[in-house]
Amino acid sequence: MKELLSHHCRIPAELPNLDKLVCPTKPSVTRSASIQSLLRRTALKNRKDRLQPFYSIRAVADHFHIPPATVSRIYRRLSSERLLRTVWGSKTLLEPIELAKRNQPRTVGVPVALSRFTNSPAYRQLILDLQREIWNQGVKEHFMFFENGGEEIISLCKQQHFSEVDMIVWLSPDVSDKQTLLRLHDIGICLICVGDAPLSGIKDYYTISPALSLRKIVRERILKIQ
């Protein structure tokens, strides 16, 4: 049956055929959550000590009769758990066991409000301090400049060439950014906020203080370095 599939939806030889993956139905669990749990178990069971292909988004969407956008959100969440890696060309790979154990992002996206960066020395210094701390740990950062609101960040995150960003760290978000932060979470982005005062309803917000410096937040909360 694998040979009868189109090249676009060919199932990797090392994985079970999708026909063998049955999504359990539980009244208390959404179908999307059930599929995510099933794919998580499949990834954990089949990954090895090297990169290997995983099911394509189209193949999973066709098999479970769900929109590709739903599969993409599931894959983003599994990628934030260090189980999957999405690369250029919409190819999805299983993360090697040893790399996944490190539980550290490979590339961190940093949204930067261009007008604040230009006009606020304090904000600019905070961005540069974050960049230095990330660099010091050998992790790549990707500045995501925006001018006209957070919708630009949503658009960037949906573009294919930003799929290598494992996590977004948003510095000093204000109330006007709240809806953007919630939408990033809804589309499966691993998001951490850092600032002086948390926003209600926003998870993973770390407040800089004498007891919790930016360096400590980067090392212990973002990069998981103990």
Order of alpha helices (4+ residues) and beta strands (2+ residues): alpha-beta-alpha-alpha-beta-beta-alpha-beta-alpha-alpha-beta-alpha-beta-alpha-beta-beta
